[in-house]
Amino acid sequence: MTASRRHFIALAASAAALTASPAAAAGRTYKSQREDDRVLFELCRLKQRDYVDGGTNCVYRRQSGGKDAVIRVDGQKVRCQSEFQCKRIK
């Protein structure tokens, strides 16, 4: 093997070792400035139906637990939908 070829192989190996090393700079995570203004939703499923005072209360259980969502509908013959996307409580 000639000297120039050995020199080239050594140079290529050192260049490959330098490019494969871990990054020396600290990383940054992007955070939107309007992230706190977003309205978050979660799944609410029908828990029970109450017929009171000429209307219907549809009680929904939240996916994350917490306080149940109650929707009041005027009319006793109204069917409650089985699930919907309700606003998440912070």
PyMOL Python script that loads the backbone (N, CA, C, O; Angstrom):
from pymol import cmd

cmd.read_pdbstr("""\
ATOM      1  N   MET A   1       0.842  -1.159   0.000  1.00  0.00           N
ATOM      2  CA  MET A   1       0.000   0.000   0.000  1.00  0.00           C
ATOM      3  C   MET A   1       0.905   1.245   0.000  1.00  0.00           C
ATOM      4  O   MET A   1       1.906   1.288   0.716  1.00  0.00           O
ATOM      5  N   THR A   2       0.567   2.197  -0.760  1.00  0.00           N
ATOM      6  CA  THR A   2       1.397   3.389  -0.864  1.00  0.00           C
ATOM      7  C   THR A   2       1.143   4.322   0.315  1.00  0.00           C
ATOM      8  O   THR A   2       0.125   4.212   0.999  1.00  0.00           O
ATOM      9  N   ALA A   3       2.060   5.220   0.541  1.00  0.00           N
ATOM     10  CA  ALA A   3       1.971   6.142   1.684  1.00  0.00           C
ATOM     11  C   ALA A   3       0.792   7.100   1.531  1.00  0.00           C
ATOM     12  O   ALA A   3       0.117   7.422   2.509  1.00  0.00           O
ATOM     13  N   SER A   4       0.549   7.547   0.318  1.00  0.00           N
ATOM     14  CA  SER A   4      -0.569   8.488   0.120  1.00  0.00           C
ATOM     15  C   SER A   4      -1.919   7.805   0.364  1.00  0.00           C
ATOM     16  O   SER A   4      -2.862   8.416   0.865  1.00  0.00           O
ATOM     17  N   ARG A   5      -1.983   6.533   0.000  1.00  0.00           N
ATOM     18  CA  ARG A   5      -3.237   5.807   0.232  1.00  0.00           C
ATOM     19  C   ARG A   5      -3.454   5.570   1.721  1.00  0.00           C
ATOM     20  O   ARG A   5      -4.584   5.712   2.189  1.00  0.00           O
ATOM     21  N   ARG A   6      -2.421   5.216   2.486  1.00  0.00           N
ATOM     22  CA  ARG A   6      -2.538   5.051   3.936  1.00  0.00           C
ATOM     23  C   ARG A   6      -2.907   6.372   4.596  1.00  0.00           C
ATOM     24  O   ARG A   6      -3.713   6.406   5.526  1.00  0.00           O
ATOM     25  N   HIS A   7      -2.326   7.438   4.119  1.00  0.00           N
ATOM     26  CA  HIS A   7      -2.638   8.769   4.655  1.00  0.00           C
ATOM     27  C   HIS A   7      -4.116   9.118   4.402  1.00  0.00           C
ATOM     28  O   HIS A   7      -4.783   9.665   5.281  1.00  0.00           O
ATOM     29  N   PHE A   8      -4.619   8.805   3.217  1.00  0.00           N
ATOM     30  CA  PHE A   8      -6.020   9.065   2.878  1.00  0.00           C
ATOM     31  C   PHE A   8      -6.954   8.241   3.763  1.00  0.00           C
ATOM     32  O   PHE A   8      -7.953   8.776   4.243  1.00  0.00           O
ATOM     33  N   ILE A   9      -6.667   6.965   3.995  1.00  0.00           N
ATOM     34  CA  ILE A   9      -7.509   6.093   4.819  1.00  0.00           C
ATOM     35  C   ILE A   9      -7.514   6.573   6.257  1.00  0.00           C
ATOM     36  O   ILE A   9      -8.562   6.573   6.903  1.00  0.00           O
ATOM     37  N   ALA A  10      -6.361   6.982   6.768  1.00  0.00           N
ATOM     38  CA  ALA A  10      -6.291   7.505   8.139  1.00  0.00           C
ATOM     39  C   ALA A  10      -7.082   8.791   8.263  1.00  0.00           C
ATOM     40  O   ALA A  10      -7.771   8.993   9.262  1.00  0.00           O
ATOM     41  N   LEU A  11      -6.999   9.657   7.280  1.00  0.00           N
ATOM     42  CA  LEU A  11      -7.738  10.914   7.294  1.00  0.00           C
ATOM     43  C   LEU A  11      -9.248  10.662   7.225  1.00  0.00           C
ATOM     44  O   LEU A  11     -10.018  11.320   7.924  1.00  0.00           O
ATOM     45  N   ALA A  12      -9.669   9.721   6.392  1.00  0.00           N
ATOM     46  CA  ALA A  12     -11.098   9.393   6.266  1.00  0.00           C
ATOM     47  C   ALA A  12     -11.640   8.774   7.560  1.00  0.00           C
ATOM     48  O   ALA A  12     -12.765   9.071   7.961  1.00  0.00           O
ATOM     49  N   ALA A  13     -10.858   7.925   8.207  1.00  0.00           N
ATOM     50  CA  ALA A  13     -11.297   7.304   9.458  1.00  0.00           C
ATOM     51  C   ALA A  13     -11.435   8.331  10.561  1.00  0.00           C
ATOM     52  O   ALA A  13     -12.379   8.260  11.349  1.00  0.00           O
ATOM     53  N   SER A  14     -10.516   9.289  10.641  1.00  0.00           N
ATOM     54  CA  SER A  14     -10.617  10.319  11.680  1.00  0.00           C
ATOM     55  C   SER A  14     -11.786  11.261  11.405  1.00  0.00           C
ATOM     56  O   SER A  14     -12.429  11.726  12.346  1.00  0.00           O
ATOM     57  N   ALA A  15     -12.073  11.548  10.149  1.00  0.00           N
ATOM     58  CA  ALA A  15     -13.220  12.400   9.808  1.00  0.00           C
ATOM     59  C   ALA A  15     -14.531  11.693  10.157  1.00  0.00           C
ATOM     60  O   ALA A  15     -15.472  12.328  10.631  1.00  0.00           O
ATOM     61  N   ALA A  16     -14.592  10.389   9.924  1.00  0.00           N
ATOM     62  CA  ALA A  16     -15.802   9.634  10.262  1.00  0.00           C
ATOM     63  C   ALA A  16     -16.001   9.582  11.761  1.00  0.00           C
ATOM     64  O   ALA A  16     -17.139   9.627  12.229  1.00  0.00           O
ATOM     65  N   ALA A  17     -14.925   9.487  12.528  1.00  0.00           N
ATOM     66  CA  ALA A  17     -15.021   9.443  13.989  1.00  0.00           C
ATOM     67  C   ALA A  17     -15.492  10.784  14.535  1.00  0.00           C
ATOM     68  O   ALA A  17     -16.237  10.821  15.514  1.00  0.00           O
ATOM     69  N   LEU A  18     -15.073  11.880  13.921  1.00  0.00           N
ATOM     70  CA  LEU A  18     -15.492  13.203  14.386  1.00  0.00           C
ATOM     71  C   LEU A  18     -16.963  13.472  14.082  1.00  0.00           C
ATOM     72  O   LEU A  18     -17.654  14.097  14.886  1.00  0.00           O
ATOM     73  N   THR A  19     -17.446  13.013  12.942  1.00  0.00           N
ATOM     74  CA  THR A  19     -18.845  13.274  12.585  1.00  0.00           C
ATOM     75  C   THR A  19     -19.798  12.359  13.333  1.00  0.00           C
ATOM     76  O   THR A  19     -20.978  12.689  13.451  1.00  0.00           O
ATOM     77  N   ALA A  20     -19.338  11.223  13.843  1.00  0.00           N
ATOM     78  CA  ALA A  20     -20.205  10.287  14.548  1.00  0.00           C
ATOM     79  C   ALA A  20     -20.270  10.565  16.044  1.00  0.00           C
ATOM     80  O   ALA A  20     -20.986   9.869  16.764  1.00  0.00           O
ATOM     81  N   SER A  21     -19.535  11.574  16.532  1.00  0.00           N
ATOM     82  CA  SER A  21     -19.536  11.871  17.968  1.00  0.00           C
ATOM     83  C   SER A  21     -20.848  12.541  18.362  1.00  0.00           C
ATOM     84  O   SER A  21     -21.505  13.154  17.521  1.00  0.00           O
ATOM     85  N   PRO A  22     -21.238  12.431  19.633  1.00  0.00           N
ATOM     86  CA  PRO A  22     -22.498  13.047  20.070  1.00  0.00           C
ATOM     87  C   PRO A  22     -22.424  14.571  19.986  1.00  0.00           C
ATOM     88  O   PRO A  22     -21.340  15.154  20.023  1.00  0.00           O
ATOM     89  N   ALA A  23     -23.561  15.190  19.875  1.00  0.00           N
ATOM     90  CA  ALA A  23     -23.623  16.640  19.736  1.00  0.00           C
ATOM     91  C   ALA A  23     -23.137  17.309  21.015  1.00  0.00           C
ATOM     92  O   ALA A  23     -23.432  16.846  22.117  1.00  0.00           O
ATOM     93  N   ALA A  24     -22.402  18.385  20.864  1.00  0.00           N
ATOM     94  CA  ALA A  24     -21.841  19.092  22.009  1.00  0.00           C
ATOM     95  C   ALA A  24     -22.758  20.224  22.470  1.00  0.00           C
ATOM     96  O   ALA A  24     -22.597  20.723  23.584  1.00  0.00           O
ATOM     97  N   ALA A  25     -23.698  20.631  21.653  1.00  0.00           N
ATOM     98  CA  ALA A  25     -24.570  21.748  22.004  1.00  0.00           C
ATOM     99  C   ALA A  25     -25.814  21.252  22.742  1.00  0.00           C
ATOM    100  O   ALA A  25     -26.277  20.133  22.522  1.00  0.00           O
ATOM    101  N   ALA A  26     -26.340  22.098  23.612  1.00  0.00           N
ATOM    102  CA  ALA A  26     -27.564  21.767  24.340  1.00  0.00           C
ATOM    103  C   ALA A  26     -28.764  21.941  23.424  1.00  0.00           C
ATOM    104  O   ALA A  26     -28.799  22.861  22.607  1.00  0.00           O
ATOM    105  N   GLY A  27     -29.746  21.059  23.559  1.00  0.00           N
ATOM    106  CA  GLY A  27     -30.933  21.139  22.727  1.00  0.00           C
ATOM    107  C   GLY A  27     -31.986  22.055  23.326  1.00  0.00           C
ATOM    108  O   GLY A  27     -31.983  22.310  24.530  1.00  0.00           O
ATOM    109  N   ARG A  28     -32.868  22.539  22.502  1.00  0.00           N
ATOM    110  CA  ARG A  28     -33.970  23.380  22.955  1.00  0.00           C
ATOM    111  C   ARG A  28     -35.279  22.748  22.531  1.00  0.00           C
ATOM    112  O   ARG A  28     -35.372  22.151  21.458  1.00  0.00           O
ATOM    113  N   THR A  29     -36.284  22.879  23.369  1.00  0.00           N
ATOM    114  CA  THR A  29     -37.614  22.377  23.059  1.00  0.00           C
ATOM    115  C   THR A  29     -38.496  23.558  22.683  1.00  0.00           C
ATOM    116  O   THR A  29     -38.525  24.568  23.387  1.00  0.00           O
ATOM    117  N   TYR A  30     -39.209  23.432  21.583  1.00  0.00           N
ATOM    118  CA  TYR A  30     -40.096  24.499  21.123  1.00  0.00           C
ATOM    119  C   TYR A  30     -41.356  24.520  21.954  1.00  0.00           C
ATOM    120  O   TYR A  30     -41.993  23.486  22.152  1.00  0.00           O
ATOM    121  N   LYS A  31     -41.716  25.682  22.439  1.00  0.00           N
ATOM    122  CA  LYS A  31     -42.979  25.857  23.153  1.00  0.00           C
ATOM    123  C   LYS A  31     -43.697  27.051  22.543  1.00  0.00           C
ATOM    124  O   LYS A  31     -43.163  28.158  22.487  1.00  0.00           O
ATOM    125  N   SER A  32     -44.907  26.805  22.093  1.00  0.00           N
ATOM    126  CA  SER A  32     -45.694  27.856  21.475  1.00  0.00           C
ATOM    127  C   SER A  32     -46.063  28.905  22.514  1.00  0.00           C
ATOM    128  O   SER A  32     -46.332  28.571  23.668  1.00  0.00           O
ATOM    129  N   GLN A  33     -46.078  30.164  22.111  1.00  0.00           N
ATOM    130  CA  GLN A  33     -46.451  31.232  23.038  1.00  0.00           C
ATOM    131  C   GLN A  33     -47.949  31.225  23.312  1.00  0.00           C
ATOM    132  O   GLN A  33     -48.391  31.719  24.349  1.00  0.00           O
ATOM    133  N   ARG A  34     -48.726  30.675  22.399  1.00  0.00           N
ATOM    134  CA  ARG A  34     -50.178  30.644  22.560  1.00  0.00           C
ATOM    135  C   ARG A  34     -50.665  29.293  23.070  1.00  0.00           C
ATOM    136  O   ARG A  34     -51.856  28.998  22.969  1.00  0.00           O
ATOM    137  N   GLU A  35     -49.791  28.477  23.605  1.00  0.00           N
ATOM    138  CA  GLU A  35     -50.178  27.142  24.049  1.00  0.00           C
ATOM    139  C   GLU A  35     -51.174  27.195  25.203  1.00  0.00           C
ATOM    140  O   GLU A  35     -52.054  26.339  25.300  1.00  0.00           O
ATOM    141  N   ASP A  36     -51.046  28.183  26.070  1.00  0.00           N
ATOM    142  CA  ASP A  36     -51.935  28.287  27.224  1.00  0.00           C
ATOM    143  C   ASP A  36     -53.324  28.783  26.843  1.00  0.00           C
ATOM    144  O   ASP A  36     -54.266  28.624  27.620  1.00  0.00           O
ATOM    145  N   ASP A  37     -53.470  29.383  25.659  1.00  0.00           N
ATOM    146  CA  ASP A  37     -54.765  29.912  25.223  1.00  0.00           C
ATOM    147  C   ASP A  37     -55.642  28.858  24.556  1.00  0.00           C
ATOM    148  O   ASP A  37     -56.829  29.093  24.333  1.00  0.00           O
ATOM    149  N   ARG A  38     -55.067  27.696  24.235  1.00  0.00           N
ATOM    150  CA  ARG A  38     -55.833  26.660  23.542  1.00  0.00           C
ATOM    151  C   ARG A  38     -56.894  26.074  24.457  1.00  0.00           C
ATOM    152  O   ARG A  38     -56.688  25.950  25.664  1.00  0.00           O
ATOM    153  N   VAL A  39     -58.023  25.716  23.877  1.00  0.00           N
ATOM    154  CA  VAL A  39     -59.072  25.026  24.604  1.00  0.00           C
ATOM    155  C   VAL A  39     -58.868  23.531  24.396  1.00  0.00           C
ATOM    156  O   VAL A  39     -58.861  23.049  23.263  1.00  0.00           O
ATOM    157  N   LEU A  40     -58.703  22.808  25.484  1.00  0.00           N
ATOM    158  CA  LEU A  40     -58.477  21.366  25.396  1.00  0.00           C
ATOM    159  C   LEU A  40     -59.790  20.623  25.598  1.00  0.00           C
ATOM    160  O   LEU A  40     -60.635  21.041  26.389  1.00  0.00           O
ATOM    161  N   PHE A  41     -59.953  19.530  24.884  1.00  0.00           N
ATOM    162  CA  PHE A  41     -61.166  18.734  24.969  1.00  0.00           C
ATOM    163  C   PHE A  41     -60.847  17.324  25.437  1.00  0.00           C
ATOM    164  O   PHE A  41     -59.723  16.845  25.284  1.00  0.00           O
ATOM    165  N   GLU A  42     -61.844  16.667  26.005  1.00  0.00           N
ATOM    166  CA  GLU A  42     -61.730  15.272  26.396  1.00  0.00           C
ATOM    167  C   GLU A  42     -63.057  14.582  26.117  1.00  0.00           C
ATOM    168  O   GLU A  42     -64.065  15.243  25.866  1.00  0.00           O
ATOM    169  N   LEU A  43     -63.058  13.278  26.160  1.00  0.00           N
ATOM    170  CA  LEU A  43     -64.246  12.497  25.856  1.00  0.00           C
ATOM    171  C   LEU A  43     -65.142  12.415  27.087  1.00  0.00           C
ATOM    172  O   LEU A  43     -64.675  12.066  28.171  1.00  0.00           O
ATOM    173  N   CYS A  44     -66.419  12.731  26.930  1.00  0.00           N
ATOM    174  CA  CYS A  44     -67.411  12.593  28.001  1.00  0.00           C
ATOM    175  C   CYS A  44     -68.440  11.563  27.554  1.00  0.00           C
ATOM    176  O   CYS A  44     -69.001  11.672  26.464  1.00  0.00           O
ATOM    177  N   ARG A  45     -68.688  10.560  28.399  1.00  0.00           N
ATOM    178  CA  ARG A  45     -69.635   9.484  28.081  1.00  0.00           C
ATOM    179  C   ARG A  45     -70.842   9.573  28.996  1.00  0.00           C
ATOM    180  O   ARG A  45     -70.732   9.962  30.159  1.00  0.00           O
ATOM    181  N   LEU A  46     -71.984   9.211  28.457  1.00  0.00           N
ATOM    182  CA  LEU A  46     -73.240   9.280  29.200  1.00  0.00           C
ATOM    183  C   LEU A  46     -73.196   8.372  30.420  1.00  0.00           C
ATOM    184  O   LEU A  46     -72.894   7.183  30.316  1.00  0.00           O
ATOM    185  N   LYS A  47     -73.502   8.947  31.572  1.00  0.00           N
ATOM    186  CA  LYS A  47     -73.494   8.210  32.831  1.00  0.00           C
ATOM    187  C   LYS A  47     -74.918   7.878  33.254  1.00  0.00           C
ATOM    188  O   LYS A  47     -75.227   6.738  33.602  1.00  0.00           O
ATOM    189  N   GLN A  48     -75.784   8.896  33.220  1.00  0.00           N
ATOM    190  CA  GLN A  48     -77.185   8.669  33.589  1.00  0.00           C
ATOM    191  C   GLN A  48     -78.073   9.758  33.012  1.00  0.00           C
ATOM    192  O   GLN A  48     -77.604  10.813  32.584  1.00  0.00           O
ATOM    193  N   ARG A  49     -79.361   9.475  33.013  1.00  0.00           N
ATOM    194  CA  ARG A  49     -80.402  10.360  32.513  1.00  0.00           C
ATOM    195  C   ARG A  49     -81.380  10.606  33.647  1.00  0.00           C
ATOM    196  O   ARG A  49     -81.900   9.650  34.223  1.00  0.00           O
ATOM    197  N   ASP A  50     -81.642  11.850  33.981  1.00  0.00           N
ATOM    198  CA  ASP A  50     -82.602  12.187  35.037  1.00  0.00           C
ATOM    199  C   ASP A  50     -83.735  13.007  34.434  1.00  0.00           C
ATOM    200  O   ASP A  50     -83.501  14.005  33.754  1.00  0.00           O
ATOM    201  N   TYR A  51     -84.962  12.573  34.692  1.00  0.00           N
ATOM    202  CA  TYR A  51     -86.129  13.308  34.229  1.00  0.00           C
ATOM    203  C   TYR A  51     -86.662  14.119  35.403  1.00  0.00           C
ATOM    204  O   TYR A  51     -87.210  13.556  36.351  1.00  0.00           O
ATOM    205  N   VAL A  52     -86.505  15.443  35.344  1.00  0.00           N
ATOM    206  CA  VAL A  52     -86.926  16.320  36.441  1.00  0.00           C
ATOM    207  C   VAL A  52     -87.577  17.583  35.903  1.00  0.00           C
ATOM    208  O   VAL A  52     -87.141  18.129  34.889  1.00  0.00           O
ATOM    209  N   ASP A  53     -88.620  18.048  36.581  1.00  0.00           N
ATOM    210  CA  ASP A  53     -89.279  19.339  36.311  1.00  0.00           C
ATOM    211  C   ASP A  53     -89.560  19.596  34.834  1.00  0.00           C
ATOM    212  O   ASP A  53     -89.266  20.684  34.339  1.00  0.00           O
ATOM    213  N   GLY A  54     -90.104  18.651  34.142  1.00  0.00           N
ATOM    214  CA  GLY A  54     -90.469  18.827  32.743  1.00  0.00           C
ATOM    215  C   GLY A  54     -89.282  18.874  31.799  1.00  0.00           C
ATOM    216  O   GLY A  54     -89.413  19.342  30.668  1.00  0.00           O
ATOM    217  N   GLY A  55     -88.131  18.399  32.239  1.00  0.00           N
ATOM    218  CA  GLY A  55     -86.937  18.414  31.393  1.00  0.00           C
ATOM    219  C   GLY A  55     -86.084  17.190  31.652  1.00  0.00           C
ATOM    220  O   GLY A  55     -86.461  16.302  32.417  1.00  0.00           O
ATOM    221  N   THR A  56     -84.960  17.154  31.021  1.00  0.00           N
ATOM    222  CA  THR A  56     -84.046  16.021  31.149  1.00  0.00           C
ATOM    223  C   THR A  56     -82.653  16.543  31.481  1.00  0.00           C
ATOM    224  O   THR A  56     -82.151  17.466  30.840  1.00  0.00           O
ATOM    225  N   ASN A  57     -82.044  15.941  32.482  1.00  0.00           N
ATOM    226  CA  ASN A  57     -80.638  16.222  32.787  1.00  0.00           C
ATOM    227  C   ASN A  57     -79.813  15.053  32.268  1.00  0.00           C
ATOM    228  O   ASN A  57     -80.021  13.909  32.672  1.00  0.00           O
ATOM    229  N   CYS A  58     -78.888  15.341  31.382  1.00  0.00           N
ATOM    230  CA  CYS A  58     -77.971  14.327  30.878  1.00  0.00           C
ATOM    231  C   CYS A  58     -76.658  14.486  31.632  1.00  0.00           C
ATOM    232  O   CYS A  58     -76.009  15.528  31.538  1.00  0.00           O
ATOM    233  N   VAL A  59     -76.268  13.467  32.374  1.00  0.00           N
ATOM    234  CA  VAL A  59     -75.057  13.521  33.184  1.00  0.00           C
ATOM    235  C   VAL A  59     -73.986  12.705  32.473  1.00  0.00           C
ATOM    236  O   VAL A  59     -74.201  11.541  32.135  1.00  0.00           O
ATOM    237  N   TYR A  60     -72.827  13.326  32.248  1.00  0.00           N
ATOM    238  CA  TYR A  60     -71.724  12.704  31.521  1.00  0.00           C
ATOM    239  C   TYR A  60     -70.504  12.565  32.409  1.00  0.00           C
ATOM    240  O   TYR A  60     -70.171  13.483  33.159  1.00  0.00           O
ATOM    241  N   ARG A  61     -69.834  11.422  32.330  1.00  0.00           N
ATOM    242  CA  ARG A  61     -68.596  11.171  33.066  1.00  0.00           C
ATOM    243  C   ARG A  61     -67.425  11.568  32.181  1.00  0.00           C
ATOM    244  O   ARG A  61     -67.366  11.202  31.007  1.00  0.00           O
ATOM    245  N   ARG A  62     -66.488  12.327  32.760  1.00  0.00           N
ATOM    246  CA  ARG A  62     -65.310  12.775  32.024  1.00  0.00           C
ATOM    247  C   ARG A  62     -64.281  11.661  31.899  1.00  0.00           C
ATOM    248  O   ARG A  62     -64.183  10.798  32.772  1.00  0.00           O
ATOM    249  N   GLN A  63     -63.528  11.680  30.832  1.00  0.00           N
ATOM    250  CA  GLN A  63     -62.506  10.673  30.585  1.00  0.00           C
ATOM    251  C   GLN A  63     -61.406  10.744  31.639  1.00  0.00           C
ATOM    252  O   GLN A  63     -60.877   9.708  32.044  1.00  0.00           O
ATOM    253  N   SER A  64     -61.055  11.930  32.085  1.00  0.00           N
ATOM    254  CA  SER A  64     -59.974  12.103  33.042  1.00  0.00           C
ATOM    255  C   SER A  64     -60.459  12.065  34.487  1.00  0.00           C
ATOM    256  O   SER A  64     -59.680  12.316  35.406  1.00  0.00           O
ATOM    257  N   GLY A  65     -61.719  11.758  34.694  1.00  0.00           N
ATOM    258  CA  GLY A  65     -62.285  11.805  36.045  1.00  0.00           C
ATOM    259  C   GLY A  65     -62.740  13.219  36.333  1.00  0.00           C
ATOM    260  O   GLY A  65     -63.060  13.968  35.410  1.00  0.00           O
ATOM    261  N   GLY A  66     -62.772  13.594  37.597  1.00  0.00           N
ATOM    262  CA  GLY A  66     -63.160  14.956  37.934  1.00  0.00           C
ATOM    263  C   GLY A  66     -64.670  15.119  37.967  1.00  0.00           C
ATOM    264  O   GLY A  66     -65.416  14.141  38.013  1.00  0.00           O
ATOM    265  N   LYS A  67     -65.101  16.365  37.944  1.00  0.00           N
ATOM    266  CA  LYS A  67     -66.514  16.708  38.051  1.00  0.00           C
ATOM    267  C   LYS A  67     -67.280  16.295  36.794  1.00  0.00           C
ATOM    268  O   LYS A  67     -66.821  16.518  35.673  1.00  0.00           O
ATOM    269  N   ASP A  68     -68.456  15.689  36.996  1.00  0.00           N
ATOM    270  CA  ASP A  68     -69.286  15.269  35.868  1.00  0.00           C
ATOM    271  C   ASP A  68     -69.848  16.483  35.131  1.00  0.00           C
ATOM    272  O   ASP A  68     -70.092  17.527  35.735  1.00  0.00           O
ATOM    273  N   ALA A  69     -70.047  16.339  33.839  1.00  0.00           N
ATOM    274  CA  ALA A  69     -70.654  17.387  33.018  1.00  0.00           C
ATOM    275  C   ALA A  69     -72.155  17.121  32.951  1.00  0.00           C
ATOM    276  O   ALA A  69     -72.581  16.001  32.673  1.00  0.00           O
ATOM    277  N   VAL A  70     -72.950  18.153  33.207  1.00  0.00           N
ATOM    278  CA  VAL A  70     -74.412  18.023  33.190  1.00  0.00           C
ATOM    279  C   VAL A  70     -74.964  18.956  32.122  1.00  0.00           C
ATOM    280  O   VAL A  70     -74.630  20.140  32.082  1.00  0.00           O
ATOM    281  N   ILE A  71     -75.815  18.408  31.258  1.00  0.00           N
ATOM    282  CA  ILE A  71     -76.477  19.200  30.226  1.00  0.00           C
ATOM    283  C   ILE A  71     -77.968  19.113  30.463  1.00  0.00           C
ATOM    284  O   ILE A  71     -78.532  18.020  30.537  1.00  0.00           O
ATOM    285  N   ARG A  72     -78.606  20.261  30.583  1.00  0.00           N
ATOM    286  CA  ARG A  72     -80.051  20.342  30.835  1.00  0.00           C
ATOM    287  C   ARG A  72     -80.767  20.549  29.514  1.00  0.00           C
ATOM    288  O   ARG A  72     -80.436  21.460  28.756  1.00  0.00           O
ATOM    289  N   VAL A  73     -81.757  19.696  29.238  1.00  0.00           N
ATOM    290  CA  VAL A  73     -82.549  19.781  28.013  1.00  0.00           C
ATOM    291  C   VAL A  73     -84.006  19.942  28.413  1.00  0.00           C
ATOM    292  O   VAL A  73     -84.523  19.158  29.209  1.00  0.00           O
ATOM    293  N   ASP A  74     -84.678  20.962  27.864  1.00  0.00           N
ATOM    294  CA  ASP A  74     -86.102  21.170  28.143  1.00  0.00           C
ATOM    295  C   ASP A  74     -86.911  20.224  27.283  1.00  0.00           C
ATOM    296  O   ASP A  74     -86.941  20.358  26.059  1.00  0.00           O
ATOM    297  N   GLY A  75     -87.557  19.280  27.909  1.00  0.00           N
ATOM    298  CA  GLY A  75     -88.343  18.278  27.206  1.00  0.00           C
ATOM    299  C   GLY A  75     -87.997  16.893  27.724  1.00  0.00           C
ATOM    300  O   GLY A  75     -86.827  16.541  27.871  1.00  0.00           O
ATOM    301  N   GLN A  76     -89.056  16.102  28.001  1.00  0.00           N
ATOM    302  CA  GLN A  76     -88.818  14.786  28.576  1.00  0.00           C
ATOM    303  C   GLN A  76     -88.611  13.707  27.522  1.00  0.00           C
ATOM    304  O   GLN A  76     -88.137  12.617  27.842  1.00  0.00           O
ATOM    305  N   LYS A  77     -88.952  13.988  26.291  1.00  0.00           N
ATOM    306  CA  LYS A  77     -88.832  12.961  25.256  1.00  0.00           C
ATOM    307  C   LYS A  77     -87.535  13.086  24.465  1.00  0.00           C
ATOM    308  O   LYS A  77     -87.402  12.512  23.384  1.00  0.00           O
ATOM    309  N   VAL A  78     -86.591  13.830  25.002  1.00  0.00           N
ATOM    310  CA  VAL A  78     -85.315  14.025  24.325  1.00  0.00           C
ATOM    311  C   VAL A  78     -84.349  12.928  24.748  1.00  0.00           C
ATOM    312  O   VAL A  78     -84.214  12.628  25.935  1.00  0.00           O
ATOM    313  N   ARG A  79     -83.683  12.336  23.772  1.00  0.00           N
ATOM    314  CA  ARG A  79     -82.665  11.325  24.082  1.00  0.00           C
ATOM    315  C   ARG A  79     -81.318  12.013  24.223  1.00  0.00           C
ATOM    316  O   ARG A  79     -80.987  12.908  23.445  1.00  0.00           O
ATOM    317  N   CYS A  80     -80.551  11.599  25.205  1.00  0.00           N
ATOM    318  CA  CYS A  80     -79.197  12.133  25.390  1.00  0.00           C
ATOM    319  C   CYS A  80     -78.242  11.396  24.452  1.00  0.00           C
ATOM    320  O   CYS A  80     -78.356  10.185  24.263  1.00  0.00           O
ATOM    321  N   GLN A  81     -77.304  12.137  23.869  1.00  0.00           N
ATOM    322  CA  GLN A  81     -76.321  11.465  23.030  1.00  0.00           C
ATOM    323  C   GLN A  81     -75.365  10.674  23.908  1.00  0.00           C
ATOM    324  O   GLN A  81     -75.128  11.041  25.059  1.00  0.00           O
ATOM    325  N   SER A  82     -74.819   9.601  23.375  1.00  0.00           N
ATOM    326  CA  SER A  82     -74.035   8.673  24.184  1.00  0.00           C
ATOM    327  C   SER A  82     -72.674   9.237  24.588  1.00  0.00           C
ATOM    328  O   SER A  82     -72.189   8.925  25.676  1.00  0.00           O
ATOM    329  N   GLU A  83     -72.057  10.041  23.761  1.00  0.00           N
ATOM    330  CA  GLU A  83     -70.766  10.643  24.100  1.00  0.00           C
ATOM    331  C   GLU A  83     -70.532  11.881  23.257  1.00  0.00           C
ATOM    332  O   GLU A  83     -71.118  12.035  22.186  1.00  0.00           O
ATOM    333  N   PHE A  84     -69.663  12.774  23.751  1.00  0.00           N
ATOM    334  CA  PHE A  84     -69.287  13.969  23.007  1.00  0.00           C
ATOM    335  C   PHE A  84     -67.963  14.490  23.545  1.00  0.00           C
ATOM    336  O   PHE A  84     -67.491  14.040  24.589  1.00  0.00           O
ATOM    337  N   GLN A  85     -67.364  15.440  22.832  1.00  0.00           N
ATOM    338  CA  GLN A  85     -66.118  16.064  23.260  1.00  0.00           C
ATOM    339  C   GLN A  85     -66.452  17.280  24.116  1.00  0.00           C
ATOM    340  O   GLN A  85     -66.976  18.274  23.615  1.00  0.00           O
ATOM    341  N   CYS A  86     -66.145  17.196  25.410  1.00  0.00           N
ATOM    342  CA  CYS A  86     -66.432  18.304  26.305  1.00  0.00           C
ATOM    343  C   CYS A  86     -65.130  19.043  26.652  1.00  0.00           C
ATOM    344  O   CYS A  86     -64.041  18.487  26.511  1.00  0.00           O
ATOM    345  N   LYS A  87     -65.249  20.294  27.104  1.00  0.00           N
ATOM    346  CA  LYS A  87     -64.084  21.064  27.468  1.00  0.00           C
ATOM    347  C   LYS A  87     -63.436  20.487  28.710  1.00  0.00           C
ATOM    348  O   LYS A  87     -64.124  20.102  29.655  1.00  0.00           O
ATOM    349  N   ARG A  88     -62.129  20.426  28.709  1.00  0.00           N
ATOM    350  CA  ARG A  88     -61.378  19.904  29.849  1.00  0.00           C
ATOM    351  C   ARG A  88     -61.307  20.963  30.941  1.00  0.00           C
ATOM    352  O   ARG A  88     -61.078  22.140  30.662  1.00  0.00           O
ATOM    353  N   ILE A  89     -61.504  20.541  32.171  1.00  0.00           N
ATOM    354  CA  ILE A  89     -61.399  21.436  33.311  1.00  0.00           C
ATOM    355  C   ILE A  89     -59.945  21.492  33.737  1.00  0.00           C
ATOM    356  O   ILE A  89     -59.299  20.457  33.897  1.00  0.00           O
ATOM    357  N   LYS A  90     -59.431  22.692  33.919  1.00  0.00           N
ATOM    358  CA  LYS A  90     -58.019  22.828  34.307  1.00  0.00           C
ATOM    359  C   LYS A  90     -57.814  22.628  35.772  1.00  0.00           C
ATOM    360  O   LYS A  90     -56.684  22.710  36.254  1.00  0.00           O
TER     361      LYS A  90
END
""", "prot")
cmd.dss("prot")
cmd.show_as("cartoon", "prot")
cmd.util.cbc("prot")
cmd.orient("prot")
